[in-house]
């Protein structure tokens, strides 16, 4: 459960994570979405806004940035977490729906009617969906038309880099109290974030193109938590290779997987295998005799929900 304590919109925000049985309920990426929402609000021009209008924009900025993750409330209780989380709530189709909802809430709670509220919320939801798309866990961009998850893996799931940028700006926020000065600082944050994203895109594109030139027909990427390093997974015929590419560091293949041919249509009849096949860009299948093992090579079988063993019929 996330608990907020606020004095003024955007001035003092405290997030508390409650735990169950010693395990964290919240996720770091959820908190990064919250950071993005605060940064969206901070970057807005607010010199012409009264207090109610500021609260309306703060609510729209932060709320829209986290609302797609409302599905975590029912995904935790379901057996099929992969398909329950980042599904319809993360679809491009829902962007104007969520934005319209926050415009309506601003009117109901604050009696504020401003078309900029819709576009602020629109930006918050879209940023959430796109940022989830950029990490290895992906999202259901085209729900409900297809349940397939889309991921490009160029940004890590954990937002440490963005938090480092925010931490660097905090002292200046404490030093400069003027509205215009703070707005500029939040825009500096977005400028730094854009530079980081651009670097990740360029690095990933270089590795992707290099692997394609080597004849691999499928390529997946998983970025490190910090800039300059990534893991790649490339499929050619019945082989999947896992490798590393570090800017100015070690590069090359670190592991290989052999794919055993199986009946994919038969695998789709098993709910767990079907979810994994829809979730992963491609999978490794291994014939274990009495069972078929299917796993997402990006996690090398280290994550239990991304590796399933299916008894042979």
C-alpha positions as CSV (number, residue, x, y, z in Angstrom):
1,X,0.0,0.0,0.0
2,X,1.4,3.4,-0.9
3,X,0.7,6.2,1.6
4,X,1.2,9.9,0.6
5,X,1.8,12.8,3.0
6,X,1.6,16.2,1.3
7,X,1.8,19.8,2.5
8,X,1.8,21.6,-0.8
9,X,1.6,20.1,-4.3
10,X,5.0,19.1,-5.4
11,X,6.8,20.4,-2.3
12,X,6.9,17.5,0.2
13,X,6.0,14.0,-0.8
14,X,6.6,11.0,1.4
15,X,6.1,7.5,0.1
16,X,5.8,4.6,2.6
17,X,5.8,1.0,1.5
18,X,4.0,-1.5,3.8
19,X,5.1,-5.1,3.8
20,X,3.4,-8.4,4.1
21,X,5.3,-11.3,5.8
22,X,8.5,-9.2,5.4
23,X,8.2,-8.9,1.6
24,X,7.9,-5.6,-0.1
25,X,4.5,-5.0,-1.7
26,X,5.6,-2.0,-3.8
27,X,8.0,-2.2,-6.7
28,X,10.8,0.1,-7.5
29,X,9.5,0.7,-11.0
30,X,6.1,1.8,-9.5
31,X,8.0,4.4,-7.5
32,X,9.9,5.6,-10.6
33,X,6.5,6.1,-12.4
34,X,5.6,8.3,-9.3
35,X,8.8,10.2,-9.7
36,X,7.9,10.8,-13.4
37,X,4.5,12.2,-12.3
38,X,6.1,14.6,-9.9
39,X,8.6,15.7,-12.6
40,X,5.8,16.3,-15.1
41,X,4.0,18.5,-12.6
42,X,7.3,20.3,-11.8
43,X,8.0,21.1,-15.4
44,X,4.6,22.7,-16.0
45,X,4.3,26.5,-16.2
46,X,2.2,27.3,-13.1
47,X,2.5,31.1,-12.7
48,X,-1.1,31.6,-13.8
49,X,-2.6,28.9,-11.6
50,X,-4.4,29.3,-8.3
51,X,-4.0,26.7,-5.4
52,X,-7.0,24.6,-6.6
53,X,-5.7,24.5,-10.1
54,X,-2.2,23.5,-8.9
55,X,-3.7,20.6,-6.9
56,X,-5.8,19.5,-9.9
57,X,-2.7,19.4,-12.1
58,X,-0.6,17.7,-9.4
59,X,-3.3,15.0,-9.1
60,X,-3.5,14.6,-12.9
61,X,0.3,14.4,-13.3
62,X,1.0,11.9,-10.6
63,X,-2.3,9.9,-10.9
64,X,-1.9,9.4,-14.6
65,X,1.7,8.3,-14.2
66,X,0.7,5.4,-12.0
67,X,-2.9,4.5,-12.9
68,X,-2.0,1.8,-15.5
69,X,-0.5,-0.2,-12.6
70,X,-3.9,-0.4,-10.9
71,X,-4.0,-3.9,-12.4
72,X,-1.4,-5.0,-9.8
73,X,-4.3,-5.2,-7.3
74,X,-5.9,-8.1,-9.1
75,X,-2.7,-9.5,-10.8
76,X,-1.2,-10.5,-7.4
77,X,-4.2,-12.7,-6.6
78,X,-4.3,-14.4,-10.0
79,X,-2.4,-17.5,-11.0
80,X,-1.5,-15.9,-14.4
81,X,0.5,-12.9,-13.3
82,X,2.3,-12.5,-16.7
83,X,-1.0,-11.9,-18.5
84,X,-2.8,-10.1,-15.6
85,X,-0.2,-7.4,-15.2
86,X,0.5,-4.8,-17.9
87,X,-2.5,-5.9,-19.9
88,X,-5.5,-3.8,-20.9
89,X,-4.6,-1.0,-18.5
90,X,-1.3,-0.5,-20.3
91,X,-2.9,-0.5,-23.8
92,X,-2.5,2.5,-26.1
93,X,-6.3,2.3,-26.4
94,X,-6.6,3.3,-22.7
95,X,-4.5,6.5,-22.9
96,X,-7.4,8.9,-23.8
97,X,-9.7,7.0,-21.4
98,X,-7.4,7.5,-18.4
99,X,-6.8,11.1,-19.5
100,X,-10.5,11.8,-19.7
101,X,-11.0,10.3,-16.3
102,X,-8.5,12.6,-14.6
103,X,-10.0,15.6,-16.4
104,X,-13.4,14.6,-14.9
105,X,-11.9,14.0,-11.5
106,X,-10.4,17.5,-11.5
107,X,-13.8,18.9,-12.2
108,X,-15.5,16.8,-9.5
109,X,-13.0,17.5,-6.7
110,X,-11.6,20.9,-7.5
111,X,-14.1,22.4,-10.0
112,X,-11.2,23.0,-12.4
113,X,-11.9,22.8,-16.1
114,X,-8.9,23.2,-18.3
115,X,-8.0,21.4,-21.5
116,X,-4.4,21.3,-20.4
117,X,-5.4,18.8,-17.7
118,X,-6.4,16.3,-20.4
119,X,-3.1,16.6,-22.2
120,X,-1.1,16.5,-19.0
121,X,-2.8,13.3,-18.0
122,X,-2.4,12.0,-21.6
123,X,1.3,12.6,-21.3
124,X,1.5,10.9,-17.9
125,X,-0.3,7.7,-19.1
126,X,1.6,7.6,-22.4
127,X,5.0,8.0,-20.6
128,X,4.1,5.1,-18.2
129,X,3.2,2.8,-21.1
130,X,6.2,3.7,-23.2
131,X,8.6,3.4,-20.3
132,X,7.2,-0.1,-19.5
133,X,7.6,-1.0,-23.2
134,X,11.3,0.0,-23.1
135,X,12.2,-2.6,-20.4
136,X,12.5,-6.3,-20.7
137,X,9.2,-7.1,-19.0
138,X,7.3,-5.4,-21.7
139,X,3.6,-4.5,-21.9
140,X,0.4,-5.2,-23.7
141,X,0.5,-2.3,-26.1
142,X,-2.3,-3.6,-28.3
143,X,-4.7,-5.1,-25.8
144,X,-7.5,-6.2,-26.3
145,X,-6.7,-6.9,-30.0
146,X,-3.8,-9.2,-29.0
147,X,-2.5,-10.5,-25.7
148,X,1.1,-10.5,-26.9
149,X,3.6,-8.5,-24.8
150,X,5.9,-6.1,-26.5
151,X,9.3,-5.2,-25.0
152,X,12.5,-3.6,-26.5
153,X,14.6,-3.9,-23.3
154,X,16.7,-0.7,-23.8
155,X,15.9,0.7,-20.4
156,X,16.3,-1.3,-17.2
157,X,13.2,-2.1,-15.1
158,X,14.8,-0.5,-12.0
159,X,14.9,3.3,-12.4
160,X,18.2,3.9,-10.5
161,X,19.5,6.3,-13.2
162,X,16.4,8.5,-13.1
163,X,16.6,8.6,-9.3
164,X,20.3,9.6,-9.5
165,X,19.3,12.5,-11.8
166,X,16.5,13.5,-9.3
167,X,18.9,13.3,-6.4
168,X,21.4,15.6,-8.2
169,X,18.6,18.2,-8.7
170,X,17.2,18.1,-5.2
171,X,19.9,20.4,-3.6
172,X,19.2,23.0,-6.3
173,X,15.4,22.7,-5.6
174,X,16.2,23.5,-1.9
175,X,18.5,26.4,-2.9
176,X,16.2,28.0,-5.5
177,X,12.7,28.6,-4.2
178,X,11.2,30.6,-7.1
179,X,8.5,29.0,-9.2
180,X,10.2,29.8,-12.5
181,X,13.6,28.5,-11.2
182,X,12.1,25.2,-10.0
183,X,10.3,24.8,-13.3
184,X,13.6,25.1,-15.2
185,X,15.2,22.6,-12.8
186,X,12.5,20.0,-13.5
187,X,13.0,20.6,-17.3
188,X,16.7,20.0,-16.8
189,X,15.7,16.6,-15.3
190,X,13.7,15.8,-18.4
191,X,16.6,16.9,-20.6
192,X,19.0,14.6,-18.8
193,X,16.4,11.8,-19.0
194,X,16.2,12.3,-22.8
195,X,20.0,12.2,-23.1
196,X,20.1,9.0,-21.2
197,X,17.3,7.4,-23.3
198,X,19.0,8.6,-26.5
199,X,22.3,6.9,-25.4
200,X,20.5,3.7,-24.6
201,X,18.7,3.7,-27.9
202,X,22.0,4.3,-29.8
203,X,23.8,1.6,-27.9
204,X,21.0,-1.0,-28.3
205,X,20.5,-0.1,-32.0
206,X,24.2,-0.7,-32.7
207,X,24.2,-4.1,-31.0
208,X,20.9,-5.0,-32.7
209,X,22.2,-4.1,-36.2
210,X,25.4,-6.0,-35.6
211,X,23.6,-9.2,-34.6
212,X,21.2,-8.9,-37.6
213,X,24.2,-8.6,-39.9
214,X,25.6,-11.8,-38.4
215,X,22.5,-13.6,-39.6
216,X,20.4,-13.8,-36.4
217,X,16.7,-13.7,-37.2
218,X,15.5,-12.8,-33.7
219,X,17.2,-10.4,-31.3
220,X,16.2,-9.4,-27.7
221,X,18.0,-6.9,-25.4
222,X,18.1,-6.4,-21.7
223,X,19.8,-3.3,-20.5
224,X,21.9,-3.1,-17.3
225,X,20.9,-1.0,-14.4
226,X,23.5,1.5,-15.3
227,X,24.5,3.0,-18.7
228,X,27.1,1.4,-20.9
229,X,26.3,-2.3,-20.6
230,X,23.6,-4.7,-21.9
231,X,22.9,-8.3,-22.4
232,X,21.7,-9.6,-25.7
233,X,19.9,-12.8,-26.8
234,X,19.9,-13.8,-30.4
235,X,18.2,-16.7,-32.2
236,X,19.4,-18.4,-35.4
237,X,17.8,-21.6,-36.5
238,X,17.9,-24.0,-33.5
239,X,20.4,-22.0,-31.5
240,X,20.1,-19.1,-29.0
241,X,23.1,-17.2,-27.8
242,X,23.4,-15.0,-24.8
243,X,26.1,-12.3,-24.9
244,X,27.4,-9.2,-23.3
245,X,28.2,-5.8,-24.8
246,X,29.8,-3.1,-22.7
247,X,31.0,0.2,-24.0
248,X,34.8,0.1,-23.6
249,X,34.6,-3.3,-21.9
250,X,34.2,-7.0,-22.5
251,X,32.0,-8.1,-25.4
252,X,31.1,-11.6,-26.7
253,X,29.0,-14.7,-26.2
254,X,28.7,-16.0,-22.6
255,X,26.2,-18.8,-23.0
256,X,24.5,-20.9,-25.7
257,X,21.2,-22.7,-25.7
258,X,20.2,-25.5,-28.1
259,X,16.6,-25.5,-29.1
260,X,14.8,-28.9,-29.3
261,X,12.0,-28.8,-31.9
262,X,8.6,-29.2,-30.3
263,X,4.9,-28.8,-31.3
264,X,4.2,-25.1,-30.5
265,X,0.5,-25.6,-31.1
266,X,0.4,-28.3,-28.4
267,X,2.3,-26.0,-26.0
268,X,-0.3,-23.3,-26.5
269,X,-2.9,-25.7,-24.9
270,X,-1.0,-25.4,-21.6
271,X,-2.0,-22.2,-19.8
272,X,1.4,-21.5,-18.3
273,X,3.3,-22.3,-21.5
274,X,0.8,-20.1,-23.5
275,X,1.4,-17.1,-21.2
276,X,5.2,-17.5,-21.6
277,X,4.9,-17.8,-25.4
278,X,2.9,-14.6,-25.5
279,X,5.2,-12.8,-23.0
280,X,8.6,-13.6,-24.4
281,X,10.0,-12.4,-27.7
282,X,11.1,-16.0,-28.3
283,X,11.7,-19.0,-26.0
284,X,14.1,-21.9,-25.6
285,X,12.5,-25.4,-25.6
286,X,14.3,-28.4,-24.2
287,X,13.2,-32.1,-24.4
288,X,13.8,-33.6,-21.0
289,X,12.4,-37.0,-21.8
290,X,9.1,-37.0,-19.9
291,X,8.8,-33.3,-20.0
292,X,9.3,-30.3,-22.2
293,X,11.0,-27.3,-20.6
294,X,10.2,-23.9,-21.9
295,X,11.9,-20.7,-20.7
296,X,12.6,-17.1,-21.6
297,X,16.3,-16.9,-22.4
298,X,16.5,-13.3,-21.3
299,X,16.3,-14.6,-17.7
300,X,18.0,-17.9,-18.3
301,X,15.4,-19.8,-16.3
302,X,16.4,-17.8,-13.1
303,X,12.8,-16.5,-12.7
304,X,10.4,-19.3,-11.8
305,X,7.4,-17.8,-13.6
306,X,9.4,-17.5,-16.8
307,X,10.3,-21.2,-16.9
308,X,7.8,-24.0,-17.1
309,X,8.0,-27.8,-17.4
310,X,5.1,-29.4,-19.3
311,X,4.5,-33.2,-19.2
312,X,4.5,-34.9,-22.6
313,X,1.0,-36.1,-23.6
